[in-house]
Amino acid sequence: MIDHGIASPISAWFVEMGLGKTAARLAVWDHNFCDGSLKGVLVVAPLKVAVLTWPDEVEKWDDFRWMRCADLRTKAGKKAWVEGTADIYLINYEALPRFTREFIRGKKASELPANEVFFDESDNAKNPGSKRINEFRKYGRPKFERCGIQTGTPVSNNRLDLFAQIRLLDEGQRWKNPSNPRGTAFAPWRRQYFTAENPNAEWPKFIPRPGSEELLEAAIADVALVQFTRDHGTWSPAKIHDVPVTLPAEAKKIYKKVEKELLETLQDGFEIIAPNAAALVTKLLQITSGAVYVQQGEDVSTRKAETIHTAKLDALRKLHAEHGGRPMLVSCQYVHERARIMATIPGAEEFANDRMAAWNRGEIPMIVAHPKTIGHGLNLQAGGNLICWFSLGYSRGLYDQFNARLARQGQELETQVFRLVCSGTVDDAVAAALETKDKDQQAFLQTLKNIKRLAAV
């Protein structure tokens, strides 16, 4: 990773979780600062990664402790940017547009204290229509001569995720063709590489054209580096266990009623193609979870969670007890799940930044969080090796990232991942969808790595 980063002012690291991407990137910058090619780095990352992971990683290593970090969400950080008194400038994705307008737009490249921009967990920038990313892409990206992206989940949904990440990296250079001369337009790029499997649907499902997967991978092979955990990891991969949960009879009646309504809404057999169908799937997931949100008519102020059953709560309580009450990370999709779990499991608490140290000391029996909250970059492996998915979501990226908070470098035990699944329900469908997405991503990464290997022969 370090050799690749030093040799490549434009680089994409598709490196699986836990392999030390942050430390390796700091080593690259340490080299580039010393040889004079780097004057400063603007790091864009998820909030907790920007606030916690990067400063902690700098402080952890003697080699990098000389680097000065500035949090650009603060007055002190903005002052450091203006005066050029830091080396690493940290901003989260949500705050990037405003910072761009106030401190980058209208400035010359020579007036900026950084000549590299780096996008950590770049799958956060995979939406080609993202206003916050496109504002920076238009007014900020051209002013940085160096750029890097890194993520362990580059195509967690499908290869459509590649377009915006690579466009951000190289300003469209690798996507240029006669119908897309600047390489920045998504629609002609999608037409070139993909076709609609169900073109008459309201939201078509796009699949790669024959041979296009190889073309996509070849187009970015010169800037991409792929590293697999299985090749370098010194820890055991996470072991997955599905814990069957039986819906009580009354809950099953409610589920069947909503399921029937869903089947009548769907217009094809393999994809949700309408907003009301998506809402029904969400309702089914909530039913299997144990509670649904209800409200009086259109009055959202009356919205509340109505409990239907406690089957998953009972399963979680039993699972935790079977493991001696040892520390466990629990992933939830809905706010009502967190509230119900914390009211049921003694000592369970919602994730908070200032409780990370206590978790890593093994002092917290259970942390409950949405996977977005702790899904990227945080080092929690010292606190335990048990994970439970109270309910699953469709994002393969968040699924992998959440599990990798414990299954990573420094984990001394085998990480155990338990998934509470109501058999014969939508829970099974979500689990199957996650499996399909994983196979697609693994195939992409392996092919890309093989291209690099063949080029070296």
Secondary structure, 3 states (H helix, E strand, C coil): CHHHHHHCCEEEEEECCCCCHHHHHHHHHHHHHHCCCCCCEEEEECHHHHHHHHHHHHHHCCCCCCCCEEECCCHHHHHHHHHCCCCEEEEEHHHHHHHHHHHCCCCCHHHCCCCEEEEECHHHHCCCCCHHHHHHHHHCHHHCCEEEEEECCCCCCCHHHHHHHHHHHHCCHHHCECCECCCCCHHHHHHHHEEECCCCCCCCCEEECCCHHHHHHHHHCCCEEEECHHHHCCCCCCEEEEEEECCCHHHHHHHHHHHHHHHHHCCCCCCCCCHHHHHHHHHHHHHHHCEEEEEECCEEEEEEEEECCCHHHHHHHHHHHHCCCCCEEEECCCHHHHHHHHHHCCCEEECCHHHHHHHHCCCCCEEEECHHHHCCCCCCCCCCCEEEECCCCCCHHHHHHHHCCCCCCCCCCCCEEEEEEECCCHHHHHHHHHHHHHHHHHHHHHHHHHHHHHHHC
